[in-house]
Amino acid sequence: MDLTILPGLSAGPTTPFGAGCTYLVVARTENLTEPRTDIVDYTNESVMLPQELAWNFDPYYSTPVILGHKVTLWTPTAPGSHSLMAYQTSAGGPVQTVTVNPAIPVGPGCIVAP
């Protein structure tokens, strides 16, 4: 399994990731279908949609793996270092650490401060 955080239309001099902007996070699994794959931000200073919305109704909800891909929308809510992990068991999985700076969302893009 591997984990990728796609910066989309964000731009900044030191990092493309900005607080308040939304990014696509993709975990690629080894098989086309997996029983459960989840993605978590260790800092807890972010919003992960649609999981967090669904957790209000079902605390065990997980979006399905489709054709070997688990996809979520990640919106960091605070600047700093953010470590995201994709996992299938309590043993963990791949971790991606990115720096998030203050930013201004502009439509589908984001202007990230230095």
LINKALIN-V570101 format. One record per residue. N is the residue number from 1. RES is the residue in three letters. SS is DSSP state (@ for helix, = for strand, . for the rest). PHI is phi in whole degrees, -180 to 180 (none if undefined). OMEGA is omega in whole degrees, 0 to 359 (* if undefined). Layout:
# LINKALIN-V570101
[[N RES SS PHI OMEGA] [N RES SS PHI OMEGA]]
This chain:
# LINKALIN-V570101
[[1 MET . none 172] [2 ASP = -138 186] [3 LEU = -131 179] [4 THR = -132 174] [5 ILE = -111 184] [6 LEU = -91 183] [7 PRO . -75 179] [8 GLY . 61 183] [9 LEU = -96 179] [10 SER = -83 179] [11 ALA = -147 177] [12 GLY = -161 183] [13 PRO . -69 183] [14 THR . -118 179] [15 THR . -155 177] [16 PRO . -88 185] [17 PHE . -105 183] [18 GLY = -129 178] [19 ALA . -65 180] [20 GLY . 90 179] [21 CYS . -103 185] [22 THR = -108 183] [23 TYR = -130 177] [24 LEU = -92 178] [25 VAL = -115 184] [26 VAL = -125 171] [27 ALA = -106 178] [28 ARG = -98 182] [29 THR . -96 181] [30 GLU . -76 180] [31 ASN . -116 180] [32 LEU . -66 177] [33 THR . -127 178] [34 GLU . -130 182] [35 PRO . -64 179] [36 ARG . -166 174] [37 THR . -135 180] [38 ASP = -126 178] [39 ILE = -128 183] [40 VAL = -136 172] [41 ASP = -104 183] [42 TYR . -59 184] [43 THR . -76 185] [44 ASN . 60 177] [45 GLU . -109 181] [46 SER = -163 175] [47 VAL = -121 178] [48 MET = -116 180] [49 LEU = -106 5] [50 PRO . -90 184] [51 GLN @ -55 185] [52 GLU @ -64 176] [53 LEU @ -67 181] [54 ALA @ -69 181] [55 TRP . -64 175] [56 ASN . -64 182] [57 PHE . -109 181] [58 ASP . -140 185] [59 PRO . -67 180] [60 TYR . -106 183] [61 TYR . -65 174] [62 SER . -144 177] [63 THR . -64 185] [64 PRO . -75 170] [65 VAL . -84 182] [66 ILE = -119 180] [67 LEU . 51 176] [68 GLY . 80 181] [69 HIS = -130 171] [70 LYS = -107 186] [71 VAL = -122 175] [72 THR = -144 175] [73 LEU = -99 183] [74 TRP = -118 177] [75 THR = -123 177] [76 PRO = -68 183] [77 THR . -104 181] [78 ALA . -144 176] [79 PRO . -68 177] [80 GLY = 127 180] [81 SER = -85 179] [82 HIS = -123 177] [83 SER = -113 178] [84 LEU = -106 180] [85 MET = -131 171] [86 ALA = -103 182] [87 TYR = -148 176] [88 GLN . -118 180] [89 THR . -136 179] [90 SER . -68 178] [91 ALA . -71 179] [92 GLY . 90 182] [93 GLY . -169 183] [94 PRO . -66 181] [95 VAL = -121 173] [96 GLN = -117 177] [97 THR = -112 179] [98 VAL = -130 175] [99 THR = -95 179] [100 VAL = -113 179] [101 ASN = -110 173] [102 PRO . -58 184] [103 ALA = -154 175] [104 ILE = -123 175] [105 PRO = -67 179] [106 VAL = -133 183] [107 GLY . 59 180] [108 PRO . -82 181] [109 GLY = -108 183] [110 CYS = -156 174] [111 ILE = -103 186] [112 VAL = -101 180] [113 ALA . -74 178] [114 PRO . -70 *]]
